């Protein structure tokens, strides 16, 4: 046995949709309204009947928020949502009645059974709520609420504007209909758009921004989302440096991140998956200087054995996750795998690492004026047989000891691969275990059996902690999954969630499904 030592911020995310003939467009520019109380002037249309959208809010214990329930006609009322600890309620307001429709999907509002609660309906995750709006004509809203995390909930809603009780949703492609859709919002008064629309499915990106010099989280950082060179969404970081956005699933998104007193930075090649959260690597924003240069020193190691790899090509590009485009400079690793960079204007850079027999990988490093970034460590993996998978965990210098854990189908019972049980069967092995920071921790899967595999990262250095521990979240941990010569998936640790155990993903029938759950685990021997 191997011995071991041991927002309050409102995020306004209005409707996601696609205007016919003009993808990814709202208000002629992007998804988002101005946040001001604006009376919309929709184009003439025949019988507008439905508004739709989604929004997100953070609440502290006992706090309540009122939302304007807006329609394409600029009319509506207010609904209050409140929270007492983790208990959410829809609070009654003037002119509203509420109905808990349970877990069944409903096609229309009920004839009877409306509730007029005095203290509000408890919001239960997975339930659908119908709101009867006492106006002429009578309107109905259908609201689904999902608890994202403690103190944060998300709404998905549909509003009938013509008095009809039907909530049938349109097909995902344009079809002849006398009742076009008018987008709405559930915000503190956001600008509305007009025109026939269809709902657009969404995924989420989530990230954090820190000061590259002192590592403090930065609030009020402007985050613009670009698609095909055009800004389609905008948000700002909360006081804890965090941001989150809903976007249509797809690839090719770029973030432009800026704040007064700091270098602007571009974060490229972002992919959004349907009904999933993509956690981005923490952005280190560089304070403005006098125009001087800086550098970096580091080492490239083999993921299989942790040894330095010489003769690798080091190509440098400006920006985060800049996997293509103009090169700033070219270098190579020395025989022991070390390298040095100098004379770089301050800012963020992406290092592309490649060499014969190895799969190309990328690493981001912030460069500060007059300073040399030390201990830039990255792990490369040799090209594998086409049937093999390799999971590589890397992190920063702290905490000293993160452990990779893999469980899966074995002979009669599930196996658990980790530091104290390093191999099972043919080709299933923990190749490298690191206890002095940086990593890598590497697992190779040869022959796969039918069933579910789960991979997790445990903070062994802090295993005695049971609450308020963000050491793992601050570790900049990253998990990469390779097959053959290809990088299949990359996972960044959720940067704003506490816990000592990060359950990263599951693998079944060749499909990798993100989990990205943070929890606490005091034992280093519990299988994920």
C-alpha positions as CSV (number, residue, x, y, z in Angstrom):
1,X,0.0,0.0,0.0
2,X,1.3,3.4,-0.9
3,X,1.5,5.7,2.1
4,X,0.0,9.2,1.8
5,X,0.2,12.3,3.9
6,X,-1.8,14.0,4.5
7,X,-24.0,36.9,-5.5
8,X,-25.8,38.3,-4.8
9,X,-25.9,39.1,-8.5
10,X,-28.9,38.8,-10.9
11,X,-27.9,37.2,-14.2
12,X,-30.4,38.4,-16.8
13,X,-30.5,35.7,-19.5
14,X,-33.5,36.4,-21.7
15,X,-35.1,34.3,-24.4
16,X,-32.9,32.1,-26.6
17,X,-34.5,31.7,-30.0
18,X,-33.9,31.9,-33.7
19,X,-35.6,34.5,-36.0
20,X,-36.7,32.9,-39.3
21,X,-34.0,33.4,-41.9
22,X,-31.6,35.1,-39.5
23,X,-29.9,32.7,-37.0
24,X,-28.6,33.8,-33.7
25,X,-30.2,37.3,-33.9
26,X,-32.4,39.2,-31.5
27,X,-32.9,43.0,-31.7
28,X,-30.9,43.0,-34.9
29,X,-27.7,42.4,-32.8
30,X,-27.7,39.5,-30.3
31,X,-29.6,37.6,-27.8
32,X,-29.8,40.1,-25.1
33,X,-32.0,43.1,-24.2
34,X,-30.7,46.4,-22.8
35,X,-31.9,45.8,-19.3
36,X,-34.0,49.0,-19.5
37,X,-37.7,49.3,-19.3
38,X,-38.5,49.7,-23.0
39,X,-41.9,49.5,-24.6
40,X,-41.5,47.3,-27.7
41,X,-43.0,48.2,-31.0
42,X,-43.5,44.8,-32.7
43,X,-44.1,44.6,-36.4
44,X,-47.7,43.9,-37.5
45,X,-48.4,40.2,-37.4
46,X,-51.4,38.0,-37.5
47,X,-52.7,36.9,-34.0
48,X,-49.5,36.9,-31.9
49,X,-50.2,34.2,-29.3
50,X,-47.1,33.2,-27.4
51,X,-44.0,34.5,-25.7
52,X,-41.2,32.3,-24.6
53,X,-37.8,32.6,-22.9
54,X,-35.6,31.6,-20.0
55,X,-33.8,33.5,-17.3
56,X,-31.7,33.0,-14.2
57,X,-31.5,34.6,-10.8
58,X,-29.5,34.3,-7.6
59,X,-31.2,34.9,-4.3
60,X,-29.9,35.1,-0.8
61,X,-31.8,33.6,2.2
62,X,-35.0,35.4,2.7
63,X,-34.7,37.6,-0.3
64,X,-37.4,38.0,-2.9
65,X,-37.3,39.4,-6.5
66,X,-40.1,40.7,-8.6
67,X,-40.1,39.9,-12.4
68,X,-42.0,41.7,-15.1
69,X,-43.9,39.1,-17.2
70,X,-43.7,40.9,-20.5
71,X,-45.5,40.2,-23.7
72,X,-45.0,41.2,-27.3
73,X,-47.6,43.9,-26.7
74,X,-45.6,45.5,-23.9
75,X,-48.1,44.4,-21.3
76,X,-47.9,42.1,-18.3
77,X,-47.5,42.2,-14.6
78,X,-45.2,41.0,-11.9
79,X,-44.4,37.6,-10.3
80,X,-42.3,37.4,-7.2
81,X,-39.9,34.6,-6.5
82,X,-38.5,34.2,-2.9
83,X,-36.1,32.0,-1.1
84,X,-35.8,30.9,2.5
85,X,-32.5,29.0,2.7
86,X,-33.0,26.4,-0.1
87,X,-36.8,26.8,-0.1
88,X,-38.1,28.6,-3.2
89,X,-41.6,30.0,-3.5
90,X,-43.8,31.7,-6.1
91,X,-45.3,34.6,-4.1
92,X,-48.8,35.7,-4.9
93,X,-49.2,39.1,-6.6
94,X,-52.0,41.2,-7.7
95,X,-54.0,39.7,-10.6
96,X,-52.3,36.2,-10.5
97,X,-53.4,32.7,-9.6
98,X,-51.1,29.7,-9.5
99,X,-51.4,26.0,-10.2
100,X,-48.9,23.3,-9.6
101,X,-49.2,20.9,-12.5
102,X,-46.8,18.4,-11.0
103,X,-44.3,16.5,-13.2
104,X,-46.6,15.8,-16.1
105,X,-46.1,17.8,-19.2
106,X,-49.2,19.8,-19.9
107,X,-50.6,20.8,-23.3
108,X,-53.0,23.3,-21.9
109,X,-54.0,25.2,-18.7
110,X,-56.4,23.4,-16.5
111,X,-60.1,24.3,-16.4
112,X,-60.1,24.3,-12.6
113,X,-57.9,23.6,-9.6
114,X,-56.3,27.0,-9.4
115,X,-54.8,27.9,-6.1
116,X,-54.7,31.3,-4.6
117,X,-52.1,30.7,-1.9
118,X,-51.5,33.2,0.9
119,X,-47.8,32.3,1.4
120,X,-46.8,31.1,-2.0
121,X,-46.4,27.8,-3.8
122,X,-43.3,25.8,-2.9
123,X,-41.2,25.4,-6.0
124,X,-40.2,21.8,-6.5
125,X,-37.6,20.9,-9.1
126,X,-39.1,19.1,-12.1
127,X,-42.6,20.5,-11.5
128,X,-44.4,22.7,-14.0
129,X,-46.4,25.7,-12.8
130,X,-49.3,27.4,-14.5
131,X,-50.0,31.1,-13.9
132,X,-53.4,32.6,-14.7
133,X,-53.0,36.2,-15.4
134,X,-56.1,38.2,-14.6
135,X,-56.2,40.5,-17.6
136,X,-58.3,40.9,-20.7
137,X,-58.0,38.7,-22.6
138,X,-57.2,36.1,-20.0
139,X,-53.6,35.0,-20.3
140,X,-51.8,31.9,-19.1
141,X,-48.1,31.3,-18.4
142,X,-46.4,28.0,-18.0
143,X,-43.2,28.1,-15.9
144,X,-40.7,25.4,-15.3
145,X,-38.1,26.0,-12.6
146,X,-34.7,24.2,-12.2
147,X,-32.5,24.6,-9.2
148,X,-29.0,25.1,-10.6
149,X,-27.3,25.3,-7.2
150,X,-27.9,26.6,-3.7
151,X,-29.5,30.1,-4.1
152,X,-29.8,30.0,-7.9
153,X,-32.7,29.0,-10.0
154,X,-33.5,29.1,-13.7
155,X,-36.9,29.7,-15.3
156,X,-38.2,28.4,-18.7
157,X,-41.6,29.9,-19.5
158,X,-44.3,30.2,-22.2
159,X,-47.0,32.9,-22.1
160,X,-50.3,32.8,-24.1
161,X,-51.3,36.2,-25.2
162,X,-54.7,35.4,-26.8
163,X,-56.5,33.8,-23.9
164,X,-56.1,30.3,-25.2
165,X,-55.3,27.5,-22.7
166,X,-53.2,25.6,-25.2
167,X,-49.4,25.3,-24.6
168,X,-48.6,23.2,-27.7
169,X,-45.1,24.2,-28.8
170,X,-44.2,24.7,-32.5
171,X,-42.1,22.3,-34.5
172,X,-38.4,22.9,-34.8
173,X,-38.6,24.0,-38.4
174,X,-40.8,26.7,-40.0
175,X,-44.3,25.5,-40.9
176,X,-47.4,27.3,-42.2
177,X,-49.2,28.8,-39.2
178,X,-51.6,31.7,-38.7
179,X,-50.2,32.2,-35.2
180,X,-46.5,33.3,-35.2
181,X,-44.5,33.4,-32.0
182,X,-43.5,36.6,-30.3
183,X,-40.4,36.3,-28.0
184,X,-40.7,37.7,-24.5
185,X,-38.6,37.9,-21.5
186,X,-38.8,37.2,-17.8
187,X,-36.4,40.0,-16.6
188,X,-36.4,43.3,-14.8
189,X,-37.7,44.9,-18.0
190,X,-35.5,43.9,-21.0
191,X,-36.0,45.0,-24.6
192,X,-38.2,42.8,-26.6
193,X,-37.9,41.7,-30.3
194,X,-40.5,40.9,-32.8
195,X,-41.1,38.6,-35.7
196,X,-41.9,34.9,-36.2
197,X,-39.6,32.8,-34.1
198,X,-39.0,29.2,-33.0
199,X,-37.5,28.1,-29.7
200,X,-33.8,27.3,-29.8
201,X,-32.3,24.6,-27.6
202,X,-29.5,25.7,-25.4
203,X,-26.4,24.8,-23.4
204,X,-24.4,26.8,-20.9
205,X,-20.9,28.1,-20.5
206,X,-19.6,29.0,-17.1
207,X,-16.3,30.5,-16.0
208,X,-14.3,32.9,-13.7
209,X,-11.9,35.8,-14.1
210,X,-9.0,36.5,-11.8
211,X,-6.3,39.1,-11.6
212,X,-3.2,37.4,-13.1
213,X,-0.9,39.2,-10.6
214,X,-2.6,38.5,-7.2
215,X,-5.1,35.8,-8.2
216,X,-8.1,37.7,-6.7
217,X,-11.4,37.3,-8.4
218,X,-12.5,40.2,-10.6
219,X,-16.1,41.6,-10.6
220,X,-17.7,43.7,-13.3
221,X,-15.6,42.3,-16.1
222,X,-17.3,42.6,-19.5
223,X,-17.7,39.3,-21.3
224,X,-18.8,39.5,-25.0
225,X,-19.7,36.4,-26.9
226,X,-18.8,36.4,-30.6
227,X,-20.0,34.1,-33.3
228,X,-18.6,34.4,-36.8
229,X,-17.1,37.7,-35.8
230,X,-20.3,39.3,-34.5
231,X,-21.2,40.0,-30.9
232,X,-24.3,37.9,-30.0
233,X,-24.4,38.0,-26.2
234,X,-23.0,40.1,-23.3
235,X,-22.7,39.6,-19.6
236,X,-20.5,40.7,-16.7
237,X,-18.8,38.8,-13.9
238,X,-20.4,38.9,-10.5
239,X,-18.5,40.2,-7.4
240,X,-17.0,36.7,-7.1
241,X,-15.5,36.8,-10.6
242,X,-18.0,34.3,-12.0
243,X,-20.1,34.5,-15.2
244,X,-22.6,32.1,-16.9
245,X,-24.4,32.3,-20.2
246,X,-26.9,30.2,-22.1
247,X,-26.1,29.7,-25.8
248,X,-27.3,27.5,-28.7
249,X,-25.3,24.3,-28.9
250,X,-22.4,24.4,-31.4
251,X,-18.8,25.3,-31.9
252,X,-16.7,28.3,-32.9
253,X,-17.7,30.7,-30.1
254,X,-15.2,33.3,-28.9
255,X,-15.2,35.4,-25.7
256,X,-13.8,38.9,-25.7
257,X,-13.1,39.7,-22.0
258,X,-12.3,43.3,-20.9
259,X,-12.1,45.5,-17.9
260,X,-10.7,49.0,-17.3
261,X,-7.1,48.8,-16.1
262,X,-6.5,45.3,-17.7
263,X,-5.4,43.9,-21.0
264,X,-8.3,42.6,-23.0
265,X,-8.1,38.9,-23.8
266,X,-9.7,36.6,-26.4
267,X,-10.8,33.1,-25.4
268,X,-11.4,31.1,-28.6
269,X,-12.7,27.8,-30.0
270,X,-15.5,27.3,-27.3
271,X,-18.0,24.5,-27.9
272,X,-21.4,24.4,-26.3
273,X,-23.3,21.1,-25.8
274,X,-27.0,20.7,-25.6
275,X,-28.5,20.7,-22.0
276,X,-25.0,20.6,-20.5
277,X,-22.7,23.1,-18.8
278,X,-19.2,23.6,-20.3
279,X,-16.9,24.9,-17.6
280,X,-14.1,27.1,-19.0
281,X,-10.6,27.4,-17.7
282,X,-10.1,30.3,-15.3
283,X,-9.2,33.4,-17.1
284,X,-6.2,35.3,-15.7
285,X,-6.6,38.9,-16.7
286,X,-3.3,40.8,-17.0
287,X,-3.1,44.3,-15.4
288,X,-2.1,47.1,-17.8
289,X,1.6,47.9,-17.7
290,X,4.0,50.3,-19.5
291,X,4.4,48.1,-22.6
292,X,7.3,45.9,-21.4
293,X,7.9,42.3,-22.1
294,X,7.9,39.1,-20.0
295,X,8.6,35.4,-20.3
296,X,7.9,31.9,-19.1
297,X,9.8,28.7,-18.2
298,X,8.4,25.3,-17.9
299,X,8.6,21.6,-18.7
300,X,6.7,19.2,-21.0
301,X,6.4,15.6,-19.6
302,X,5.2,12.3,-20.9
303,X,1.8,11.6,-19.4
304,X,2.7,7.9,-19.1
305,X,5.7,8.2,-16.8
306,X,6.1,11.8,-15.9
307,X,9.5,12.1,-17.6
308,X,10.5,15.2,-19.6
309,X,10.3,14.9,-23.4
310,X,12.9,16.6,-25.5
311,X,12.7,17.8,-29.1
312,X,9.0,18.9,-29.0
313,X,7.9,21.9,-31.1
314,X,6.6,24.8,-29.0
315,X,4.5,27.2,-31.0
316,X,3.1,30.4,-29.4
317,X,-0.1,32.3,-30.3
318,X,-1.8,35.3,-28.7
319,X,-5.0,34.6,-26.7
320,X,-6.6,31.8,-24.7
321,X,-7.3,28.5,-26.4
322,X,-5.9,29.9,-29.7
323,X,-5.4,26.6,-31.5
324,X,-4.9,28.2,-34.9
325,X,-3.8,31.4,-36.5
326,X,-0.7,33.6,-36.6
327,X,2.3,32.4,-34.6
328,X,4.1,34.8,-32.4
329,X,7.3,32.6,-31.9
330,X,8.6,29.1,-32.2
331,X,10.7,27.2,-29.7
332,X,11.6,23.6,-28.8
333,X,12.0,21.6,-25.6
334,X,15.5,20.7,-24.4
335,X,16.5,17.1,-23.9
336,X,15.0,17.1,-20.4
337,X,11.7,18.6,-21.6
338,X,12.3,22.1,-20.3
339,X,11.8,25.2,-22.4
340,X,12.1,29.0,-22.0
341,X,10.2,31.9,-23.6
342,X,11.2,35.5,-23.5
343,X,10.6,38.9,-25.1
344,X,6.8,38.4,-25.2
345,X,4.5,41.5,-24.7
346,X,2.3,41.0,-21.7
347,X,-1.0,39.2,-22.1
348,X,-2.3,35.7,-22.5
349,X,-0.7,33.2,-24.8
350,X,-1.5,29.6,-26.0
351,X,1.4,27.2,-26.3
352,X,0.9,24.5,-28.9
353,X,3.0,21.4,-28.2
354,X,3.6,18.8,-30.9
355,X,6.1,16.2,-31.9
356,X,6.5,12.9,-33.8
357,X,4.6,10.1,-32.1
358,X,2.7,12.5,-29.7
359,X,-0.8,13.9,-29.9
360,X,-0.8,17.7,-30.2
361,X,-2.0,19.5,-27.1
362,X,-2.4,23.1,-25.9
363,X,-1.6,25.1,-22.7
364,X,-2.4,28.7,-21.8
365,X,0.0,30.9,-19.9
366,X,-0.4,34.6,-18.8
367,X,2.7,36.8,-19.4
368,X,3.3,39.7,-17.0
369,X,5.6,42.7,-17.8
370,X,9.0,42.3,-16.3
371,X,8.3,38.8,-14.9
372,X,8.9,35.2,-15.9
373,X,6.1,32.7,-15.3
374,X,7.7,29.7,-13.7
375,X,6.6,26.0,-13.5
376,X,4.6,26.0,-16.7
377,X,3.9,22.2,-16.8
378,X,2.0,20.3,-19.4
379,X,1.7,16.5,-20.1
380,X,1.7,15.0,-23.6
381,X,0.6,11.5,-24.5
382,X,2.0,9.2,-27.1
383,X,-0.3,8.2,-29.9
384,X,-2.3,5.2,-28.7
385,X,-3.7,2.2,-30.4
386,X,-7.0,3.1,-31.9
387,X,-9.0,1.1,-29.4
388,X,-7.3,2.5,-26.3
389,X,-8.4,5.5,-24.1
390,X,-6.2,7.6,-21.9
391,X,-7.3,10.0,-19.2
392,X,-4.8,12.6,-18.2
393,X,-5.2,14.9,-15.1
394,X,-3.1,18.0,-14.6
395,X,-3.3,20.9,-12.2
396,X,-1.3,23.8,-10.7
397,X,1.3,23.5,-7.9
398,X,-1.4,23.4,-5.2
399,X,-2.8,21.3,-3.8
400,X,0.1,18.8,-3.7
401,X,-1.9,15.7,-4.2
402,X,-4.9,15.2,-6.4
403,X,-5.9,11.6,-7.2
404,X,-7.5,10.1,-10.3
405,X,-10.2,7.5,-9.6
406,X,-11.9,5.3,-12.2
407,X,-14.6,2.7,-11.6
408,X,-16.2,0.4,-14.1
409,X,-17.6,-3.0,-15.0
410,X,-15.3,-5.9,-13.8
411,X,-15.5,-9.6,-13.4
412,X,-18.7,-10.0,-11.3
413,X,-18.3,-6.6,-9.6
414,X,-17.2,-3.1,-10.4
415,X,-13.5,-2.4,-10.3
416,X,-12.0,0.7,-8.7
417,X,-8.7,1.9,-10.1
418,X,-6.7,4.4,-8.0
419,X,-3.4,4.9,-6.2
420,X,-3.7,1.8,-4.0
421,X,-5.1,-0.5,-6.8
422,X,-3.3,0.4,-10.0
423,X,-4.2,-2.3,-12.5
424,X,-7.1,-4.6,-13.5
425,X,-7.1,-7.1,-16.4
426,X,-5.6,-6.4,-19.8
427,X,-4.5,-2.8,-20.4
428,X,-6.4,-1.2,-17.5
429,X,-3.9,0.7,-15.4
430,X,-3.0,3.8,-13.4
431,X,0.2,4.6,-15.3
432,X,1.4,7.5,-13.2
433,X,0.6,8.9,-9.7
434,X,1.9,12.3,-8.7
435,X,2.0,13.7,-5.2
436,X,4.0,16.9,-5.5
437,X,1.6,19.1,-7.5
438,X,1.1,19.7,-11.3
439,X,0.5,16.1,-12.2
440,X,0.1,14.2,-14.4
441,X,-2.1,11.4,-13.0
442,X,-2.8,9.1,-15.9
443,X,-5.1,6.2,-16.5
444,X,-5.2,4.0,-19.6
445,X,-8.2,1.9,-20.6
446,X,-7.4,-1.0,-23.0
447,X,-10.2,-3.5,-23.6
448,X,-13.6,-2.0,-22.6
449,X,-16.5,-4.0,-21.3
450,X,-20.2,-3.2,-21.7
451,X,-21.4,-1.0,-18.8
452,X,-20.7,2.4,-17.3
453,X,-17.3,3.8,-16.4
454,X,-17.0,6.8,-14.1
455,X,-14.0,9.1,-13.5
456,X,-13.5,11.4,-10.6
457,X,-10.7,13.6,-9.0
458,X,-10.2,13.5,-5.3
459,X,-8.3,16.2,-3.3
460,X,-6.4,13.9,-1.1
461,X,-4.4,16.8,0.4
462,X,-7.7,18.2,1.9
463,X,-9.6,15.0,2.4
464,X,-10.4,15.9,6.1
465,X,-12.3,19.0,5.0
466,X,-16.1,18.8,4.9
467,X,-17.3,22.3,4.1
468,X,-16.3,25.6,2.6
469,X,-13.2,24.2,0.8
470,X,-12.4,25.7,-2.6
471,X,-8.9,24.3,-2.9
472,X,-9.9,21.9,-5.7
473,X,-11.9,24.6,-7.5
474,X,-8.9,26.9,-7.4
475,X,-6.4,24.2,-8.6
476,X,-7.0,24.9,-12.3
477,X,-7.4,21.1,-12.6
478,X,-8.0,19.8,-16.1
479,X,-8.9,16.4,-17.4
480,X,-8.2,15.4,-21.0
481,X,-9.5,12.2,-22.7
482,X,-7.6,10.8,-25.6
483,X,-8.3,7.9,-28.0
484,X,-5.8,6.8,-30.6
485,X,-4.3,10.1,-31.9
486,X,-7.3,12.2,-31.0
487,X,-8.3,14.4,-28.1
488,X,-11.9,13.5,-27.4
489,X,-12.8,15.7,-24.5
490,X,-11.4,18.3,-22.2
491,X,-12.9,19.1,-18.7
492,X,-12.0,22.1,-16.5
493,X,-12.7,21.9,-12.8
494,X,-15.8,24.1,-11.9
495,X,-14.1,27.2,-10.5
496,X,-16.7,28.5,-8.2
497,X,-18.0,25.3,-6.5
498,X,-16.7,24.0,-3.2
499,X,-15.8,20.3,-2.5
500,X,-13.0,17.8,-2.3
501,X,-14.4,15.4,-4.9
502,X,-15.0,16.3,-8.5
503,X,-17.0,13.6,-10.4
504,X,-16.0,14.5,-13.9
505,X,-17.7,12.2,-16.5
506,X,-19.2,8.8,-17.3
507,X,-18.4,6.7,-20.3
508,X,-20.8,4.2,-21.8
509,X,-21.0,2.6,-25.3
510,X,-18.2,4.9,-26.4
511,X,-20.1,8.1,-25.4
512,X,-18.5,10.5,-22.8
513,X,-21.2,12.3,-20.8
514,X,-20.1,15.2,-18.5
515,X,-21.2,15.1,-14.9
516,X,-19.1,17.9,-13.3
517,X,-20.4,17.5,-9.8
518,X,-18.5,18.7,-6.7
519,X,-19.0,17.1,-3.3
520,X,-17.1,16.1,-0.2
521,X,-15.3,12.8,0.4
522,X,-13.1,12.2,3.5
523,X,-11.9,8.8,2.3
524,X,-9.3,8.4,-0.5
525,X,-10.6,4.9,-1.3
526,X,-14.2,5.4,-2.3
527,X,-15.0,4.5,-5.9
528,X,-16.8,7.2,-8.0
